[in-house]
Amino acid sequence: MAEQTMKAAVFVEPEHMEVREVPRPKIEKPTDAIVRVLKACVCGSDLWWFRGINEREHGSLVGHEAIGVIDEVGADVHDMKPGDFVIVPFTHACGHCEACEKGYDGNCFNQEPGGNAGYQAEYMRATWADTALITIPGSPADYTDEQIASLLALSDVMATGYHAAWSARIEPGDTVVVYGDGAVGLCAVIGAKLLGAGRIIAMSRHEDRARLAREFGATDIVPERGDEAVARIMEMTAGAGADRVLECVGSEQSIESALRSGRPGAYVSRVGVPHTSNIDVNALFWRNVTLTGGIASVATHDKSTLLQAVLDGRIDPGKVFTARFDLDHVQDAYTAMDERRAIKSMIDIAEA
C-alpha cells in the first residue's frame, strides 16, 4: 500500500519557505491523536530562524499553533474522539507529572523532544491528546470567522500574553507596562485588563499596533525605547515606576528596559523568548523587584479562563490576525510579518 502524503510548510533556508508533499503523520503512541488542521499561523518567534538569527534544521517542518478537527485517536485516548473540534497548543501536557499538576503544563516533564513543529500542514500528530488538546464546543460551522480567529489565538499568543499578566500577579488597579507590540504584547494588554489593571501603558511606535492596543484596553501609548522609554515611564508614574511590567519581546534592550521600569516591590514578567544571556539581575536585589515569567501554561489558562472568555465575547484576541494566506503562499505569510506588514499571519489550511 502506497504511503499517504500531505502538503506541509517546510523551512528550506533563511528567508525561504516551501510547501512540499511529505508523509502524512501516523499514530505512534496510544495517547496520540491525528488532527486535520483547519487554521495555523506564523509566530513572532518563528521569525528568529526565518531571519537566520537562530539555527533551525534545513528541510524541517514548521509551525506550533493550530486549530482543527480530530481525525484519528490512539487506543488510550478516552476523552477525545474523531470529529472533535480542538485547539492544538504549542505545549504538550501529559496532565499527570508534577509540572502539569501545578499548572505549568508548558514545562511538562513528559514532552517529546522537538515536538513543536509540523502544525503548518494538512495533518499533524498531537501527543497526550486527552490533556494537551482543548475541546471547543460544537463544530467549526457554529462559529464566525472572527470567533475562529480568536480560538486560533488561544493556541499560543493569547495564552502567552495572559501568562505574562498572570505570572506578574496583577492586582486590581495596578499600573502595568507592556513591552512589545507584537501579537503577544497586544494579548498581554488583554490579559492585564482581564486581571483588573487600572492603567496599562503599551510601548509602541507603530500606529496600527498602538490603535489595537488601545482597543484591547491600553490607557497610554509610549513610543520611546531604551533609556528614553524608562525615563518616560518614570515621569508618568511620579518617579516611582510601574507596579507590574510585562516583557513580550525577548531582545536585550526590551529586557533591560523592563527590569528598570518597575517600582520597588514590582513584578517583572518575561514571556519574550530570550535571545541574550547578558542580563544583570543583581540590580533587582536592591529594589526588591521580582523577576518571573517563562513558557506559557497554554492548556491550563485556556481551560480555566481564556476559552470561556472568548466564547462569552469578553475578549477578541483574533484581531491580531491582520493578514490571511493559504498554505501554498506560506512564504508570503512569513514575509508579511518579517516586513511588519502584518501583525500576525493566519494560514488557511482546509475548509471545515
N, C-alpha and C positions, 0 to 999 in steps of 0.2 A: 504494500500500500504506500503510495507516494506521501511524503511528508507534507503536512499542511503549512502554508505560509501566510504571511500577512504583511501589510505595509507598516513601516515604523521609521521614525526620525533617527538619524544616525549622525554622530559627530565625526566629521572627516578630518578636519584640522581647524585651527583657529580661524574664525570668521567664515567657515564653510560647513554648512549642514546639507544633508541629502536625505531623501526618502528612498528606502530600499525594501526589497522583498526579503524577509527574514523568517526563520522558523517560528511558527505560532507556539506560544508557551503551553506547557502541559502541567497537569497536577504532578508535583514531585513529592509532596508530603501530604499525609491525610488531613492536615489542618489548613491546606491551601484552598484558594478559590481562583478561578479564571474569570476575569471581568472583561466584558465587552465595553470598551471605552467610548463614551459619548463626547466628552469635552476634556481637554487638557489645557495646559497653559505654560508660559515661559516665566521663570522666576528670576528676580534680580540676581540671585546667587549664581544662576546659570551663566550670567554674563562674564563672570570671572574666568571661566575656562573658555568661553566663546571668544573672549578677547586675547586669550593666550597668557593671562596672568597666572592662573592656576593650571596645574597639569591635569590632563584627562586622557585616558586611553583612546587613541585614534580608532575609529570604527565602532565605538561603543554606543549602546542605546542610551537615550536621554529622557529627562522629564521625571518629576516627582510629585505631580499634582494632577488629580483627575476625579471625575465622577463618571459612573457607568452603571451597567446592569450585569448582575452575576450571570455567567453562562454555565458554569460547572463548579461543583464543590467536591472536596475530598471526603473520605469516609468518616472523619472525626469532626466535621463541621456540622453543628446541630442547630445553631441559631440563625444561620443564613441559608438561603435556598436560591436556586436558579430563578431569575426573574426579578429578584430584589433590586431596587434602585439604591445605590450606595455612593457615599463619599469614600475616596481612597486617599487617606492622608499619607504624608511622606514618612510618618512614623509607623512602626510595625510592632504593635504592642501585643505581647503574649498574654497579658492580663493577670498573670499569677506570680511573676517574680517580685522581689521587694520593691524595685523601682516603680513598676506598674501599680502595685498595691498602694504605694504612697502618692500616686497621682502624677508620676513623672514618666509617662509612657514614652516620651522622646528618648529616654535613657534606658529603655528596656534591655535587660541583660541577655535576652534571647533573640535579638535581632540578627538576621543573617548578614554577614559582611557584604557590602556592596549592593544592598537591597534598593537603594534609591535610584532606580533607573528603569527605563522602559515604559513610562506612563504615556509618552507621546507616540502611541501605537494603537493599532486597531484592537488588540487584545493585550492583557497583561496578567501576570501571575501575582496574586496577593497572598502574603503569608499571614498566618494566625488570623484567618478570616473572621472567626467569631468575635474576636476582641479588637482587632485592628480596624475593621471596616465600620462605617457609621451608616445605619439604615435610614433612608429618607422615606417618610410615609408616602404611600401611593406609588404612582408611576411618573415618568418624565412628562407625560402628556397632561398631568394635573397642574403643571407649573408654567408661568410665563417665562419669557426669555430673561427678564430681569431677575426673577427668582432663581432661575437656573444659574445665572452668573454668580449670584450671592452664595448659592450652595457650593459652587466650584471654589469660591474663595475660602471656604471652610477647610479645604484640603491642605492649606498652608497659611497664606498671608493673613487671613483674619485671625486664625488661631495663634499665629506667631505675634501679631500685633497685640492681641489680647494677653498673651503670655507676658509680654513686656510690661503691660499695665498691672496684671495680676501679681507678677513677681515683685513689683515695686510697692506692693501693699498700699495702693492708693486708698485714701480715706475721703469721705465726703467733704467737699470744699477745698481740697488740696490744689495748689498751683503746680501744674505739670508742664514740663518742657519735653517736646518730642523732636529728637534729631533724626532727620531723614524724611524726605517727602516722596519716596517711592511707595509702592503698594503696601509694604509692611508698615512704614511710618504712618501712612494715612489710616491704616486699620488700627494702629496704636492709638490714634486720636479717638476712633470709635470706642476702643477698649477703655480708654481713660474716662470718656463720658459715661459709658455703661457703669463704671465703678464709682461715679459720683464726683469726679473732679470739678472744682468750681471755676478754675481758669486753666485753659490749655493753650500753651504757646507753641505753635508749629514753626519749625525752622524751614523756610522755603524761599527760593528766589525764582520760582517758575510759576507764572500766572495761573496756568491750568491746574497745577497741583495745589497751589495756595487756595484757589477757589473751592476745590473739592475738600480740602482740609476744613475750611470754614463750614461747608455744608455738613460735614461729619461732626462738627462740634468745636473746632478751634475758635478761641476768642481773640487771639492775636497771631499775627504773622511777622516773623523776624527774618529778613533776607541775609543778614550778615553771617560771616563764617569766622572760625578761628577766634583769635583774641577779641575781635570786634563783636562777635556773637556773644561771648561770655560777658563782655562789658555791657552790652545792651540788656542782657537778662538781669544783670545786677542792678542796672538802672531801673528796670521795670519792677523789680522786687525790693526797692528801697535799700539796696545793698546787701540783702540777706541771701539771695539765691532761691531756687525753687524747692518745694517740698519733695518732689519726685522728678526724676529725669529718665527718659526712655531713649535708649540709643539703638537706632534701627538701620545703621549703615554698615559698620564694621571697619571703616577706614581709621587710620591713626589720628587724623585731625578730628574726626567726629567723636571718637572715644575720649581723647584728651579734653575736648571742649565739654563733653557731657560730664566728665569727672569733676570739672571745675565749676559747673553751673548749679550745683546743689547747695543748699544751706547746711549749717551744722546739723547733723542728725538725719540728713536726707538719705533716700534710697536712689541709687543709680542702677537701672536695669538694662542689661545688654542683650539684645537678640540679633543684632547685626553679625553675620558670620565674620569672625576676626581674621584680619589679614596682616597683623603685626604682632610681635611678641615683645615690643619695646615700650610697654606702658608702665609707668611708675605708679604703683598703687600705694606706696608708703605714705604719700601725702594725705591719703584718705584718713589715716590714723589720727592725724592732728585735728581733723574736723568731724570726727565721729560719723563719717559717711559710710554707708553700707553698699557694697557692690554685689549685685545679684543678677539673675537672668541666665539664659542659656537656651538650649534646644527646646522648642515648644512642646508642650504636652497636648498634642492635637486631639487625640481621641478623648482625653479627659475633659478638655474645655468644650469640645463640640457636644459631647453627651450631657454635660452638666449645665451648659449655659447657651452656647452660640447657635446650635441648630434651632432651638426653640425661639431664640431671639430673631432669627431670620424668618421662621415660619409665622411668627406673630407680626412681622413687619416692623419690629423695633429697630433693626439695623439693616442697612442695604450696602454691604461691602462690595457687591458686584459692580458698583460704579467705578472701581479701579480699573476695570477692563475697558480700555479706550480704543482697542483695535481688535479685529477678528480676522482669522485666516483659516483656510482649510489645510489639511495635513500636507498636501502637495506643495504648499507655499510656506513651509516651516522656516525656510531661510529668511523669508520676508518678516516672519513673526519675530525672529531674533534680531534682525537688523533694525526693525522699527523701535525696539526697546533700546538697543545699543546706541541708536542715534537720538534717543529721547523724543521720538515722535509718538511714542505710546507709553503710557504709564505701565500698563501690563497687557500682554498679548494673549488673547484666547485662541485656542486651536480647536476648530470644529472637526471632530474625528468621524462621527457617524450620526445618523438620524435615530431618534428613539424608535 
